[in-house]
Amino acid sequence: MKKICALLLSICLMLGMSTVLSAKEAPLEKRAAQAYNSSLKKTELNVSANNKLTTTDYNSIYIPIKDIFKNHVDAVKWDNKKKIAIVKNQGSELILNFSGKELKATENQVILPKSWTKLSNGSAGINVFVLAYLFEIYADDSDKERLKWAEKLSFLDIKQTEGIGGAKDGVMHIFVVYND
């Protein structure tokens, strides 16, 4: 009986370890979706800055960058020739590449992975799960990739985010708070 219990315990430990390893090996956007509720298809964006809150609803998990960043960064632009969206702030640029070509970032640029972005009806968007996860106030520091991305994107001046996966209403609620 002791041998059977020991064997079962060993199997459980191995299964548990493989689950932990596979979760860490998952791409960041999948880890981000799992941190909230990956089945959600709608979003409520709440942006707070200078004691003002704006709320916008979407029928997608991709939020237009203009709605996230307008009035909070130096510029949000579309380069039709290069097929890229650019968010400029504090001398740095966030690039969303829709050209189908590989781009190399310059010293002051950060290019988001294609899997985090979507171009829909002429609007460049960012995956809400990724945005919430990168700056999540309640996240622990165990995900080193998340921490590296948050540091790279610190020029966007986002103080924190809070994501709430709405189990009852089926909406991903994200709160983006900018530094004042």
Residue pairs with C-beta under 8 A, 6 or more apart in sequence:
23 31
23 34
26 34
27 115
28 113
28 116
28 130
28 133
28 143
28 145
28 146
28 149
29 113
29 115
29 116
29 127
29 129
29 130
30 38
31 133
31 143
31 146
32 127
32 129
32 130
32 132
32 133
32 134
33 129
35 129
35 132
35 133
35 136
35 139
35 163
36 129
36 132
36 133
36 163
36 164
36 165
36 172
37 165
37 166
37 167
37 172
38 129
40 61
40 165
40 166
40 170
40 171
40 172
41 59
41 60
41 61
41 170
42 57
42 58
42 59
42 60
42 61
42 170
42 171
42 172
43 57
43 58
43 60
43 61
43 63
43 128
43 171
43 172
43 173
43 174
44 55
44 56
44 57
44 58
44 171
44 172
44 173
44 174
45 55
45 56
45 57
45 58
45 63
45 67
45 68
45 128
45 174
45 176
46 53
46 54
46 55
46 173
46 174
46 175
46 176
47 53
47 54
47 55
47 67
47 68
47 72
47 176
47 178
48 175
48 176
48 177
48 178
49 71
49 72
49 177
49 178
49 180
50 178
50 180
51 180
56 67
57 171
58 64
60 118
60 120
60 125
61 127
61 128
61 129
61 172
62 117
62 118
62 120
62 125
62 126
62 127
62 128
63 125
63 126
63 128
63 131
63 174
64 123
64 124
64 125
65 76
65 85
65 87
65 96
65 124
65 125
65 126
66 76
66 123
68 126
68 131
68 176
69 76
69 87
69 89
69 156
70 76
72 157
72 178
73 87
73 88
73 89
73 156
73 157
74 88
74 89
74 90
75 86
75 87
75 88
75 89
76 85
76 86
76 87
76 88
77 85
77 86
77 88
78 84
78 85
78 86
78 124
79 85
79 86
82 99
83 97
83 98
83 99
83 100
84 95
84 96
84 97
84 98
84 99
84 103
85 95
85 96
85 98
85 124
86 93
86 94
86 95
86 96
87 93
87 94
87 96
87 156
88 94
89 155
89 156
89 157
90 155
90 157
91 108
91 155
92 108
92 109
92 110
92 155
93 108
93 109
93 110
94 109
94 110
94 112
94 153
94 155
94 156
95 103
95 105
95 109
95 110
95 111
95 112
96 111
96 112
96 117
96 124
96 126
97 103
97 111
97 112
97 114
97 117
98 117
98 119
98 124
103 111
105 111
110 152
110 153
112 126
115 127
116 126
116 127
116 130
117 124
117 125
117 126
117 127
118 124
118 125
118 127
119 125
128 163
128 172
128 174
129 163
129 172
131 161
131 174
131 176
132 161
132 162
132 163
132 172
132 174
133 139
133 146
133 161
133 163
134 146
134 149
134 150
134 153
134 161
135 150
135 153
135 158
135 159
135 160
135 161
135 176
136 160
136 161
136 162
136 163
137 160
137 161
137 162
138 162
139 146
141 147
157 178
157 179
158 176
158 177
158 178
158 179
159 177
159 178
159 179
160 177
161 174
161 175
161 176
161 177
162 174
162 175
162 177
163 172
163 173
163 174
163 175
164 172
164 173
164 174
164 175
165 172
165 173
166 172
166 173
